[in-house]
Amino acid sequence: MTLLKICGVTSQRDAVMASKYADYVGVIVHSSVPTHRLVDRGRAREIINAVRGVRTVGVVEGLDVASAIKLVGELGFDVVQYHGDTTVIDEAIDLLNQHGIRLALAMAYAGDDFIIEKALDIAPRNYIEYVLIDAPKVGFRTYEHGLKIPLNVIKRVGGIPKVGVAGGINPSNAPIVVSYKPYLVDVSSGVEKSPGVKDKVLVRRIAEVIKGVKY
């Protein structure tokens, strides 16, 4: 069954609500790209303490991998989702073990189909929680069905363990995405009523599509 991650959570209320439907709750704790979904360390700890039964993900962009692991590990997340240099991740194993967390690696698709082969190479490593093929944070394109990565990319990684997809996914196009059986679907703005504020109805709707059950 496809796993669901609700990302860009900014409040305890939304975290508790999302945890009723999702497998992962993601919180952006560092970003060099301006975003309404960035939270400070105090809020991040409040969110972690509020949720039960799901894995918490600290999302980091704009730091080196060692600094990202240190930040997310000290905050108490289960997973660090790192947007950055993929060539140095093997150097981070000892630091991951030290903090007792796992690594999720996010890679931005920008028309470079070799990214799929790169994801397939990295995903089997035992310290990897998942690899996420995502849209660039700025300068992204819009593809069929409003997606920010091509449907063909989703089709090619469908059913492959530990490789997930993100980028423009919402309750309307989720049935198409999930038909290819991706390991994980990551959604953020597609389930919001305003930037950084999740909509319970949209979260429930996308969960019903992804999980194939009625809530």
TAVENMO-V627203 format. One record per residue. N is the residue number from 1. RES is the residue in one small letter. SS is DSSP state (alpha for helix, beta for strand, coil for the rest). PSI is psi in radians with two decimals (none if undefined). OMEGA is omega in whole degrees, 0 to 359 (none if undefined). Layout:
n=N res=RES ss=SS psi=PSI omega=OMEGA
n=N res=RES ss=SS psi=PSI omega=OMEGA
//
This chain:
n=1 res=m ss=coil psi=2.44 omega=178
n=2 res=t ss=coil psi=2.36 omega=177
n=3 res=l ss=beta psi=2.69 omega=181
n=4 res=l ss=beta psi=2.27 omega=174
n=5 res=k ss=beta psi=2.20 omega=172
n=6 res=i ss=beta psi=2.03 omega=186
n=7 res=c ss=coil psi=2.91 omega=180
n=8 res=g ss=coil psi=0.51 omega=179
n=9 res=v ss=coil psi=2.36 omega=186
n=10 res=t ss=coil psi=-0.01 omega=183
n=11 res=s ss=coil psi=2.74 omega=175
n=12 res=q ss=alpha psi=-0.74 omega=182
n=13 res=r ss=alpha psi=-0.86 omega=181
n=14 res=d ss=alpha psi=-0.60 omega=180
n=15 res=a ss=alpha psi=-0.79 omega=179
n=16 res=v ss=alpha psi=-0.77 omega=180
n=17 res=m ss=alpha psi=-0.84 omega=182
n=18 res=a ss=alpha psi=-0.59 omega=183
n=19 res=s ss=alpha psi=-0.26 omega=177
n=20 res=k ss=coil psi=-0.29 omega=185
n=21 res=y ss=coil psi=-0.53 omega=190
n=22 res=a ss=coil psi=2.87 omega=173
n=23 res=d ss=coil psi=-0.46 omega=179
n=24 res=y ss=beta psi=2.48 omega=171
n=25 res=v ss=beta psi=2.11 omega=184
n=26 res=g ss=beta psi=2.44 omega=182
n=27 res=v ss=beta psi=2.20 omega=179
n=28 res=i ss=beta psi=2.05 omega=183
n=29 res=v ss=beta psi=-0.17 omega=173
n=30 res=h ss=beta psi=2.34 omega=177
n=31 res=s ss=coil psi=2.31 omega=174
n=32 res=s ss=coil psi=-0.20 omega=177
n=33 res=v ss=coil psi=2.17 omega=182
n=34 res=p ss=coil psi=2.34 omega=179
n=35 res=t ss=coil psi=2.48 omega=176
n=36 res=h ss=coil psi=-0.18 omega=187
n=37 res=r ss=coil psi=0.05 omega=178
n=38 res=l ss=beta psi=2.32 omega=178
n=39 res=v ss=coil psi=2.73 omega=178
n=40 res=d ss=coil psi=3.07 omega=186
n=41 res=r ss=alpha psi=-0.67 omega=179
n=42 res=g ss=alpha psi=-0.78 omega=179
n=43 res=r ss=alpha psi=-0.67 omega=179
n=44 res=a ss=alpha psi=-0.78 omega=179
n=45 res=r ss=alpha psi=-0.66 omega=178
n=46 res=e ss=alpha psi=-0.73 omega=180
n=47 res=i ss=alpha psi=-0.80 omega=179
n=48 res=i ss=alpha psi=-0.78 omega=183
n=49 res=n ss=alpha psi=-0.33 omega=185
n=50 res=a ss=alpha psi=-0.40 omega=188
n=51 res=v ss=coil psi=2.64 omega=178
n=52 res=r ss=coil psi=2.56 omega=171
n=53 res=g ss=coil psi=0.08 omega=176
n=54 res=v ss=coil psi=2.87 omega=178
n=55 res=r ss=beta psi=2.36 omega=181
n=56 res=t ss=beta psi=2.42 omega=185
n=57 res=v ss=beta psi=2.11 omega=173
n=58 res=g ss=beta psi=2.10 omega=185
n=59 res=v ss=beta psi=2.23 omega=184
n=60 res=v ss=beta psi=2.25 omega=172
n=61 res=e ss=beta psi=2.41 omega=176
n=62 res=g ss=coil psi=0.17 omega=174
n=63 res=l ss=coil psi=2.81 omega=170
n=64 res=d ss=coil psi=2.83 omega=189
n=65 res=v ss=alpha psi=-0.65 omega=180
n=66 res=a ss=alpha psi=-0.76 omega=179
n=67 res=s ss=alpha psi=-0.64 omega=179
n=68 res=a ss=alpha psi=-0.81 omega=180
n=69 res=i ss=alpha psi=-0.76 omega=181
n=70 res=k ss=alpha psi=-0.82 omega=180
n=71 res=l ss=alpha psi=-0.90 omega=185
n=72 res=v ss=alpha psi=-0.66 omega=178
n=73 res=g ss=alpha psi=-0.74 omega=180
n=74 res=e ss=alpha psi=-0.51 omega=178
n=75 res=l ss=alpha psi=-0.43 omega=177
n=76 res=g ss=coil psi=0.30 omega=177
n=77 res=f ss=coil psi=2.82 omega=176
n=78 res=d ss=coil psi=-0.56 omega=188
n=79 res=v ss=beta psi=2.49 omega=169
n=80 res=v ss=beta psi=2.14 omega=174
n=81 res=q ss=beta psi=1.95 omega=190
n=82 res=y ss=beta psi=2.15 omega=173
n=83 res=h ss=beta psi=1.74 omega=183
n=84 res=g ss=coil psi=-2.72 omega=186
n=85 res=d ss=coil psi=2.04 omega=182
n=86 res=t ss=alpha psi=-0.21 omega=185
n=87 res=t ss=alpha psi=-0.21 omega=184
n=88 res=v ss=alpha psi=0.10 omega=188
n=89 res=i ss=alpha psi=-0.54 omega=180
n=90 res=d ss=alpha psi=-0.41 omega=179
n=91 res=e ss=alpha psi=-0.17 omega=187
n=92 res=a ss=alpha psi=0.02 omega=187
n=93 res=i ss=alpha psi=-0.82 omega=182
n=94 res=d ss=alpha psi=-0.69 omega=180
n=95 res=l ss=alpha psi=-0.66 omega=175
n=96 res=l ss=alpha psi=-0.79 omega=179
n=97 res=n ss=alpha psi=-0.66 omega=180
n=98 res=q ss=alpha psi=-0.67 omega=182
n=99 res=h ss=alpha psi=-0.10 omega=178
n=100 res=g ss=coil psi=0.63 omega=180
n=101 res=i ss=coil psi=2.93 omega=179
n=102 res=r ss=beta psi=2.85 omega=186
n=103 res=l ss=beta psi=2.25 omega=168
n=104 res=a ss=beta psi=2.29 omega=184
n=105 res=l ss=beta psi=2.15 omega=179
n=106 res=a ss=beta psi=2.28 omega=180
n=107 res=m ss=beta psi=2.26 omega=183
n=108 res=a ss=beta psi=2.24 omega=177
n=109 res=y ss=beta psi=2.21 omega=179
n=110 res=a ss=coil psi=0.81 omega=180
n=111 res=g ss=coil psi=0.07 omega=184
n=112 res=d ss=coil psi=1.63 omega=186
n=113 res=d ss=coil psi=-0.30 omega=177
n=114 res=f ss=alpha psi=-0.27 omega=179
n=115 res=i ss=alpha psi=-0.52 omega=180
n=116 res=i ss=alpha psi=-0.80 omega=178
n=117 res=e ss=alpha psi=-0.65 omega=178
n=118 res=k ss=alpha psi=-0.74 omega=178
n=119 res=a ss=alpha psi=-0.73 omega=181
n=120 res=l ss=alpha psi=-0.52 omega=178
n=121 res=d ss=alpha psi=-0.68 omega=186
n=122 res=i ss=alpha psi=-0.67 omega=189
n=123 res=a ss=alpha psi=-0.69 omega=184
n=124 res=p ss=coil psi=-0.21 omega=183
n=125 res=r ss=coil psi=2.41 omega=192
n=126 res=n ss=coil psi=-0.26 omega=178
n=127 res=y ss=coil psi=-0.02 omega=182
n=128 res=i ss=beta psi=2.20 omega=175
n=129 res=e ss=beta psi=-0.85 omega=174
n=130 res=y ss=beta psi=2.82 omega=170
n=131 res=v ss=beta psi=2.30 omega=183
n=132 res=l ss=beta psi=2.11 omega=172
n=133 res=i ss=beta psi=2.00 omega=190
n=134 res=d ss=beta psi=2.95 omega=173
n=135 res=a ss=beta psi=2.68 omega=172
n=136 res=p ss=coil psi=2.62 omega=180
n=137 res=k ss=coil psi=-0.46 omega=175
n=138 res=v ss=coil psi=2.63 omega=176
n=139 res=g ss=coil psi=0.41 omega=180
n=140 res=f ss=coil psi=2.78 omega=175
n=141 res=r ss=coil psi=2.81 omega=173
n=142 res=t ss=coil psi=2.23 omega=183
n=143 res=y ss=coil psi=-2.87 omega=182
n=144 res=e ss=alpha psi=2.56 omega=178
n=145 res=h ss=alpha psi=0.35 omega=179
n=146 res=g ss=alpha psi=0.11 omega=179
n=147 res=l ss=coil psi=2.69 omega=179
n=148 res=k ss=coil psi=0.04 omega=166
n=149 res=i ss=coil psi=2.65 omega=184
n=150 res=p ss=coil psi=2.55 omega=178
n=151 res=l ss=alpha psi=-0.56 omega=179
n=152 res=n ss=alpha psi=-0.60 omega=177
n=153 res=v ss=alpha psi=-0.78 omega=179
n=154 res=i ss=alpha psi=-0.72 omega=179
n=155 res=k ss=alpha psi=-0.73 omega=184
n=156 res=r ss=alpha psi=-0.51 omega=180
n=157 res=v ss=alpha psi=-0.04 omega=181
n=158 res=g ss=coil psi=2.32 omega=177
n=159 res=g ss=coil psi=-0.01 omega=181
n=160 res=i ss=coil psi=2.18 omega=183
n=161 res=p ss=coil psi=2.35 omega=172
n=162 res=k ss=coil psi=0.30 omega=174
n=163 res=v ss=beta psi=2.01 omega=182
n=164 res=g ss=beta psi=3.05 omega=182
n=165 res=v ss=beta psi=2.66 omega=178
n=166 res=a ss=beta psi=2.84 omega=175
n=167 res=g ss=coil psi=1.60 omega=176
n=168 res=g ss=coil psi=0.28 omega=181
n=169 res=i ss=coil psi=2.33 omega=181
n=170 res=n ss=coil psi=3.08 omega=182
n=171 res=p ss=coil psi=-0.46 omega=182
n=172 res=s ss=coil psi=-0.73 omega=182
n=173 res=n ss=coil psi=-0.10 omega=181
n=174 res=a ss=alpha psi=-0.64 omega=178
n=175 res=p ss=alpha psi=-0.62 omega=178
n=176 res=i ss=alpha psi=-0.78 omega=181
n=177 res=v ss=alpha psi=-0.86 omega=186
n=178 res=v ss=alpha psi=-0.33 omega=178
n=179 res=s ss=coil psi=-0.37 omega=178
n=180 res=y ss=coil psi=0.05 omega=173
n=181 res=k ss=coil psi=0.90 omega=174
n=182 res=p ss=coil psi=2.66 omega=180
n=183 res=y ss=coil psi=-0.72 omega=184
n=184 res=l ss=beta psi=2.48 omega=172
n=185 res=v ss=beta psi=2.24 omega=181
n=186 res=d ss=beta psi=2.18 omega=180
n=187 res=v ss=beta psi=2.59 omega=178
n=188 res=s ss=coil psi=-1.43 omega=182
n=189 res=s ss=alpha psi=-0.43 omega=181
n=190 res=g ss=alpha psi=-0.17 omega=178
n=191 res=v ss=alpha psi=0.59 omega=182
n=192 res=e ss=beta psi=2.61 omega=171
n=193 res=k ss=beta psi=-0.32 omega=171
n=194 res=s ss=beta psi=2.82 omega=185
n=195 res=p ss=coil psi=2.10 omega=179
n=196 res=g ss=coil psi=-0.04 omega=180
n=197 res=v ss=beta psi=1.99 omega=184
n=198 res=k ss=beta psi=2.62 omega=179
n=199 res=d ss=coil psi=2.06 omega=185
n=200 res=k ss=alpha psi=-0.70 omega=181
n=201 res=v ss=alpha psi=-0.76 omega=180
n=202 res=l ss=alpha psi=-0.69 omega=177
n=203 res=v ss=alpha psi=-0.79 omega=179
n=204 res=r ss=alpha psi=-0.75 omega=181
n=205 res=r ss=alpha psi=-0.77 omega=182
n=206 res=i ss=alpha psi=-0.58 omega=177
n=207 res=a ss=alpha psi=-0.69 omega=179
n=208 res=e ss=alpha psi=-0.65 omega=178
n=209 res=v ss=alpha psi=-0.86 omega=185
n=210 res=i ss=alpha psi=-0.76 omega=185
n=211 res=k ss=alpha psi=-0.29 omega=180
n=212 res=g ss=coil psi=0.51 omega=179
n=213 res=v ss=coil psi=2.83 omega=176
n=214 res=k ss=coil psi=2.32 omega=178
n=215 res=y ss=coil psi=none omega=none
//
